[in-house]
Amino acid sequence: MPLDYATAIPEDAAECVSLRGRTRQNAIPEERLRAVGITVESWAEDIRSGELPGHVCRQAGSMVGYCFGSRRDGEIVVLALLPAFEGRGIGRELLARMVRDLSALGHTRLFLGCSPDPQSRSHGFYRHLGWRSTGTVDKYGDEVLELFVPPRQPDSAR
């Protein structure tokens, strides 16, 4: 079955919250998200306002993964994928779309929090794609990785 990629819309928020609790590593159930202030409503509003741009991937109409970033500071906020869809390049494609979007917004340095455990899938995934450790840890105990992207040239310069 073909995969369909799309820009996230506010109506995707409920499915994003549900999927987040069903990932293989770093699954966060809805009640834990709610405890830190992330609800379907707040996620939908962040998409609607443009603060949290993102991309989703669907197969046969069902969401299988997504990636969101912060318009404000260039953080990759979340990349989540259902376990059955790992290893197919979906995460890489979602991340690449988000990197392009944040770059188009003027960000030349992107960052994210990643498990410091070398056994974690995310540990090798991001490093393989060129992300590098900053040597710092965020408030969740995740290692902060960064990626520098070249500034976007204005359309008239192309």
Contacts in CASP RR format, 6 or more apart in sequence:
PFRMAT RR
TARGET T0000
AUTHOR 0000-0000-0000
METHOD contacts of the structure
MODEL  1
MPLDYATAIPEDAAECVSLRGRTRQNAIPEERLRAVGITVESWAEDIRSG
ELPGHVCRQAGSMVGYCFGSRRDGEIVVLALLPAFEGRGIGRELLARMVR
DLSALGHTRLFLGCSPDPQSRSHGFYRHLGWRSTGTVDKYGDEVLELFVP
PRQPDSAR
1 59 0 8 1.000
1 60 0 8 1.000
2 59 0 8 1.000
3 57 0 8 1.000
3 58 0 8 1.000
3 59 0 8 1.000
3 64 0 8 1.000
3 88 0 8 1.000
3 90 0 8 1.000
4 57 0 8 1.000
4 58 0 8 1.000
4 59 0 8 1.000
4 61 0 8 1.000
5 55 0 8 1.000
5 56 0 8 1.000
5 57 0 8 1.000
5 93 0 8 1.000
5 94 0 8 1.000
5 97 0 8 1.000
6 55 0 8 1.000
6 56 0 8 1.000
6 57 0 8 1.000
6 58 0 8 1.000
7 53 0 8 1.000
7 54 0 8 1.000
7 55 0 8 1.000
7 56 0 8 1.000
8 16 0 8 1.000
8 47 0 8 1.000
8 53 0 8 1.000
8 54 0 8 1.000
8 55 0 8 1.000
8 56 0 8 1.000
8 66 0 8 1.000
8 68 0 8 1.000
9 47 0 8 1.000
10 44 0 8 1.000
10 45 0 8 1.000
10 47 0 8 1.000
10 48 0 8 1.000
11 44 0 8 1.000
12 47 0 8 1.000
12 56 0 8 1.000
12 63 0 8 1.000
12 66 0 8 1.000
13 40 0 8 1.000
13 41 0 8 1.000
13 43 0 8 1.000
13 44 0 8 1.000
13 47 0 8 1.000
14 40 0 8 1.000
14 44 0 8 1.000
15 56 0 8 1.000
15 63 0 8 1.000
16 43 0 8 1.000
16 56 0 8 1.000
16 63 0 8 1.000
16 66 0 8 1.000
16 68 0 8 1.000
16 80 0 8 1.000
17 30 0 8 1.000
17 33 0 8 1.000
17 38 0 8 1.000
17 39 0 8 1.000
17 40 0 8 1.000
17 43 0 8 1.000
18 30 0 8 1.000
19 63 0 8 1.000
19 64 0 8 1.000
19 65 0 8 1.000
19 66 0 8 1.000
19 80 0 8 1.000
19 82 0 8 1.000
20 27 0 8 1.000
20 28 0 8 1.000
20 29 0 8 1.000
20 30 0 8 1.000
20 33 0 8 1.000
20 78 0 8 1.000
20 80 0 8 1.000
21 27 0 8 1.000
21 28 0 8 1.000
21 29 0 8 1.000
21 30 0 8 1.000
22 82 0 8 1.000
22 83 0 8 1.000
23 80 0 8 1.000
23 81 0 8 1.000
23 82 0 8 1.000
23 83 0 8 1.000
24 83 0 8 1.000
24 86 0 8 1.000
24 121 0 8 1.000
25 115 0 8 1.000
25 120 0 8 1.000
25 121 0 8 1.000
25 122 0 8 1.000
26 115 0 8 1.000
26 120 0 8 1.000
26 122 0 8 1.000
33 39 0 8 1.000
43 52 0 8 1.000
46 52 0 8 1.000
47 53 0 8 1.000
47 54 0 8 1.000
50 71 0 8 1.000
51 70 0 8 1.000
51 71 0 8 1.000
51 72 0 8 1.000
52 68 0 8 1.000
52 69 0 8 1.000
52 70 0 8 1.000
52 71 0 8 1.000
52 77 0 8 1.000
53 68 0 8 1.000
53 69 0 8 1.000
53 71 0 8 1.000
53 98 0 8 1.000
53 101 0 8 1.000
53 102 0 8 1.000
53 105 0 8 1.000
54 66 0 8 1.000
54 67 0 8 1.000
54 68 0 8 1.000
54 69 0 8 1.000
54 97 0 8 1.000
54 98 0 8 1.000
54 101 0 8 1.000
55 66 0 8 1.000
55 67 0 8 1.000
55 68 0 8 1.000
55 94 0 8 1.000
55 97 0 8 1.000
55 98 0 8 1.000
55 101 0 8 1.000
56 63 0 8 1.000
56 65 0 8 1.000
56 66 0 8 1.000
56 94 0 8 1.000
57 63 0 8 1.000
57 64 0 8 1.000
57 65 0 8 1.000
57 66 0 8 1.000
57 85 0 8 1.000
57 90 0 8 1.000
57 91 0 8 1.000
57 93 0 8 1.000
57 94 0 8 1.000
58 64 0 8 1.000
59 85 0 8 1.000
64 81 0 8 1.000
64 82 0 8 1.000
64 84 0 8 1.000
64 85 0 8 1.000
64 90 0 8 1.000
65 80 0 8 1.000
65 81 0 8 1.000
65 82 0 8 1.000
65 85 0 8 1.000
65 90 0 8 1.000
65 91 0 8 1.000
65 94 0 8 1.000
66 78 0 8 1.000
66 79 0 8 1.000
66 80 0 8 1.000
66 94 0 8 1.000
67 76 0 8 1.000
67 78 0 8 1.000
67 79 0 8 1.000
67 80 0 8 1.000
67 91 0 8 1.000
67 94 0 8 1.000
67 95 0 8 1.000
67 97 0 8 1.000
67 98 0 8 1.000
68 76 0 8 1.000
68 77 0 8 1.000
68 78 0 8 1.000
68 98 0 8 1.000
69 75 0 8 1.000
69 76 0 8 1.000
69 77 0 8 1.000
69 78 0 8 1.000
69 98 0 8 1.000
69 101 0 8 1.000
69 102 0 8 1.000
70 77 0 8 1.000
71 102 0 8 1.000
71 105 0 8 1.000
73 107 0 8 1.000
73 111 0 8 1.000
74 102 0 8 1.000
74 105 0 8 1.000
74 107 0 8 1.000
74 109 0 8 1.000
74 110 0 8 1.000
74 111 0 8 1.000
75 110 0 8 1.000
75 111 0 8 1.000
75 112 0 8 1.000
76 95 0 8 1.000
76 98 0 8 1.000
76 99 0 8 1.000
76 102 0 8 1.000
76 110 0 8 1.000
76 111 0 8 1.000
76 112 0 8 1.000
76 113 0 8 1.000
77 112 0 8 1.000
79 91 0 8 1.000
79 94 0 8 1.000
79 95 0 8 1.000
79 98 0 8 1.000
79 112 0 8 1.000
81 90 0 8 1.000
81 91 0 8 1.000
81 94 0 8 1.000
86 121 0 8 1.000
92 129 0 8 1.000
95 129 0 8 1.000
99 110 0 8 1.000
99 147 0 8 1.000
99 149 0 8 1.000
102 110 0 8 1.000
102 149 0 8 1.000
103 110 0 8 1.000
103 149 0 8 1.000
103 150 0 8 1.000
103 152 0 8 1.000
104 152 0 8 1.000
106 151 0 8 1.000
106 152 0 8 1.000
107 149 0 8 1.000
108 148 0 8 1.000
108 149 0 8 1.000
108 150 0 8 1.000
108 151 0 8 1.000
109 146 0 8 1.000
109 147 0 8 1.000
109 148 0 8 1.000
109 149 0 8 1.000
110 146 0 8 1.000
110 147 0 8 1.000
110 148 0 8 1.000
110 149 0 8 1.000
111 134 0 8 1.000
111 144 0 8 1.000
111 145 0 8 1.000
111 146 0 8 1.000
111 147 0 8 1.000
112 126 0 8 1.000
112 131 0 8 1.000
112 144 0 8 1.000
112 145 0 8 1.000
113 138 0 8 1.000
113 140 0 8 1.000
113 142 0 8 1.000
113 143 0 8 1.000
113 144 0 8 1.000
113 145 0 8 1.000
114 120 0 8 1.000
114 122 0 8 1.000
114 123 0 8 1.000
114 126 0 8 1.000
114 131 0 8 1.000
114 142 0 8 1.000
114 143 0 8 1.000
114 144 0 8 1.000
114 145 0 8 1.000
115 122 0 8 1.000
115 123 0 8 1.000
115 142 0 8 1.000
115 143 0 8 1.000
116 123 0 8 1.000
116 137 0 8 1.000
116 141 0 8 1.000
116 142 0 8 1.000
116 143 0 8 1.000
117 123 0 8 1.000
118 124 0 8 1.000
126 145 0 8 1.000
127 145 0 8 1.000
129 147 0 8 1.000
130 147 0 8 1.000
131 145 0 8 1.000
131 146 0 8 1.000
131 147 0 8 1.000
132 145 0 8 1.000
132 146 0 8 1.000
132 147 0 8 1.000
133 143 0 8 1.000
133 144 0 8 1.000
133 145 0 8 1.000
134 143 0 8 1.000
134 144 0 8 1.000
134 145 0 8 1.000
134 146 0 8 1.000
135 143 0 8 1.000
135 144 0 8 1.000
136 143 0 8 1.000
136 144 0 8 1.000
137 143 0 8 1.000
137 144 0 8 1.000
138 144 0 8 1.000
END
